[in-house]
């Protein structure tokens, strides 16, 4: 290649190439499909969630944005829970994201609190248990989408475990990004109004035909008892407990001179009282003991009812 020939070679315009191969569409076309998906979610999802949670949850279409997928995900910011999803014969890689305040409120409501009495939480990273509880919400959003799009074969969506946006693995920059659209929805529970979104490649949306599911009510009724399943999921989540025993008071001078093998007595003379907590929340008052070769604590009192303890651990 001569110098004069090389000077005539220019990088191919990425947007033009994407448009030529059907990976980038006209905003009006993408916007129409986004609106249709938003209408299906707004029509079907409230009844589905109402049947399963017993709570009135409002869903509304809030518009759409277009751009590169990684940029759209990054723009969600902190306090979002993001799930990677695939639906065979439709799209192998799309995302569902949900703002954290409504998920925190839903957890509180499912544990017995009245939504109208819940103060709107600040956006924040969710705990492991809260993520466990939120996962079925993503399942239902994906299920409504599956019913609406032309995905032959009747396959179920496959969802990865949701990640807090700040903990989500960074994209592989060696992989080419794709043009996508973020379909933005509002989701309200009691006084709390949040958002969720679906981030879908434009190449998929351009080939998608949307239909309103005719049996939405039947599907909702078939999935009843979800609230009880979520409560059971909370109860079965692993929690690390810590026990604290009060020791005798010592002077700073004595503490500074403690050596290997020195003994510090417990504060209590008889039954040694132990405070057991999880996530920094006091749960039980116990007494210290021993069973065979293992040291144990025996529960003597609790810091509230079963529901109070669940809320303490979750918060």
N, C-alpha and C positions, 0 to 999 in steps of 0.2 A: 504494500500500500504506500503510495507516494504521499508526500506532505500535502500536496494540493488536493488529493482525494480525501485524506483524513479530515481536512478542514471543512468538507461538505457533509460530514456525518454528524447528525444531531440526535440527542436522546428523543425517543418517541414519547409524545405527550401521554402521560398515564391516564388522564381522564378520557381522552379520546379513545385510547385502546380499550379501557373498561367499557365505554359506551358501545364500541364496535363488537365486543364479545358478549354483550348483554349483562354486564356486571354493574352498570350504572344507568339509571333511568332518569327520565324527565321528572322534575319535582311535582308536576301536576299528577302524573301517573302514580308516583310513589305516594303522594298525599291522599289520593283517592283510595288506594288499598289500605293505607294506614287508618283512614277514617272508617272504612268498612270493618276492619279488625277491632277498632275502638268501639264501634257500635255493637258488635257481637259481645265483647267483654262487658260493656255497660248493660246489655240486656240479660245476659245469661249468668254472669258471675255473682251478682247480688243474691239471686234466688238460691244458687248452689251453696254459697257461704251461709245464707240464712238457715237453710235446711240442716246444715251440718253443725253450726255453732249456736243457733238460736239467737243470734245477734243481727240487728239491722246494719248492714254494711253498704254504704253507697259507693258506686263506681261511676266515673264519668270520663269522657274523652277530653284530653287537654292539649291535643295537637301533636306535631311530630317535628323531628329535627333530622337532618341528613349530614353525612360526613364520613370520615374513616372510622371504622369500628372502635379501634383502640382510643381514639380521641373522644368518641361519644361515651365510652366507659369511664375514661379519666374525668370527664366533665361532671360525672355524678358526685364526685367529691367524697368526703368522709361521711360515716353514718349511714351508708347504703349497704344492704345485703345483696350480693350478686350470685346468681346461679347459672352455670353453663348447662345448656340443654341441647339435645338432639332429637329429631323426629325422622325416623327412617322414611325414605322416599319423598321427603320434603326439604329438610335442612339438617345438615350434620352438625352445625355449630352456630347456635344463637344464644342470647343471654336474656335472663329476666332479672331485673333489679327492683328492690323495694326499699323505700325510706324507712328508717328504724322506728320513728315514733308510733306509727300505727301498729307495728308488730309488738312493741312493748305493751301498748294499750290492750291489744288482743290477748296477750298472755295474762295480764291482770284480770280481764273480763272472764276468761275461761277459768280462772282460779276463784271466781266468785264476786269480784268487784263490779259495781255498777258503772258502765262506761260514762254516764253523765257526771259521775262524781270523781272521775280520774282527771288529774291535772295533766295537761299536755306535756309529755316528756321532751327533753332536748334530744336532737339527733346524737347518737353515740354508737360505738361498737357494741354488738350484742354478745352476751355470754354464750357458752357452749349449750346450756340448757335452752336458752331463748332461741338459738339457731335450730335446735331439735324441734321446738314447737313451731317455728316459722316455716320449716321445710314443707309441711303439707299445704300451706298457702301457695307456694310455688307450684306444687303438684296440680292444684286446682286451676291456676292460671294456664298452665301448660295443657291441661285437659280440655279447657274451653277452646284454646287455640287449635288443638288437634281436631275437635269437632267441626271447626269452622273452615279449615283449609283443605285443599285437594291433595291429601296424602294417601295414595292407594295402598292397600294391604292391611289397613286397620291396625297398624302398629301403635304401641303405646310410647309416649315420650320417655326419654331416658334423661334423668336429671342428676347432675353431680351434687355434692354437698355444697350448700351455699357458703360463701366466704364474706366476712366483713370487707368492705372495699379497701381499707387500709392494709388488710392481711392477704388480699388476693394475689396469687403469683403474677409477676410481671410478664407481659407478652414476650414471646421470642422475636426479637427484632430481625432475626435472620429470615423469618417467615413474612411474606408479603401481606400487608394489611388489605382489607377489603372495604369497599364502600357499603355503608349500611344506613339504616334509618332507625331512629329511636321513636317508638310509638308511646307517647306519654299519657298516663291515666291518673286520675285522682282516686283516692280510696279514703273513705271517711268512716270513723267509728266513734259515736258519741260526739264530743266536742273536738276530737282530733281529726285533722285533715292532712293526709300525706299524699305521696305520689308513688306510683310504680311504673315501670316501663319495660317494653320488649325491644331489644336491639337485634335487628334481623338484617342479614345481607340484602342489598338491593336486588342482586341477581335472583334471589329466592322470591322476593316480593313481586318482581316483574312477571314471574311465571305462576303466580298464585291466584286462584279463583276462590272467592269467599262466599260461603253460604251460611245463612242463619240456621243453627241447629233446631230441628223441629221437635226434638224430644228432650229439651233442656230440663223441663220440670221432672220428667221421669228419671233422668240421670241424677238430678239432685236428690230425689227421694231415695234412690238406690244407694246413696252414699251417706245415709244418716248415721248417727252415733259418732261422728268424727270428733266432736268436742270431748267425748269420754275417752276416745283413743288418744287425743292430745294430752289429757290429764294423766293417762296411764304412761304416756311417753315421758312426761315430766317426772313421774314417780320412779321410773326405771332408770333415769339418768344417773350416772355415777357422780358422786360429790365427795370431795376430800374433806374429812373432819379433822379438827384439831382440838386437843385437850390441854387446858391450862390449869396448873396446880399452884396455889399460892404457897410460897416458902417463908420461913421466918425472916424477919428484917435483920439485916446486918449492916454494920457501918461500912462506909466506903473504904476505910483503911483495912478492915478485915477482908472485904471482897478482893481488894487489890493483891492480897497476900495468899489467896487460896492456891493450893498446890494439888497435884495429882493424888487422888485418894482421899482428900478432905471430904467431909460429909456435911451437907446443909439439911437441917430437919424441915419437915413440912410445918406449915403454920398451925394446922389443926392437930389437937392432941388425940382425938378419938377417930371418928369417921372422917377421912380426908376428902374435902369437897373439891370437885373438879368442874370447871366450866368448859363445855363442849361447844365449838362454833364451826361454822362453814361460811366461806366467803366473808369473814370478818363479822358475821352475825351470830349473836349468842342464841343457841338452840335449846340446850339442856343443862340442868344442874345434876351432877352425878357424884357418886362416891367412889373412891379409889379402892381397888381390890386385886385379887389374884385368883386365877383358875388354872390349876396345874402349873405348867411352865410359863404361862402367859399372864402378863399384867392386864387388868381389865378395868372398865368403869361401869357402874350400875346406875341407870337413870332413876333419879329420885323426883325430878320435877321438870316441867317444860316452860319455855318462854312463849306461851300462847298456844292456840289451837293448831290442828293439822294444817288448815289453810294459812294461818299466820306464819307457820314455819316454812311452808312452800314459798310464800311471798318473800320472806326474809332471804331464803336461799337464792331466789330468782333475781332479786333486786341488786 
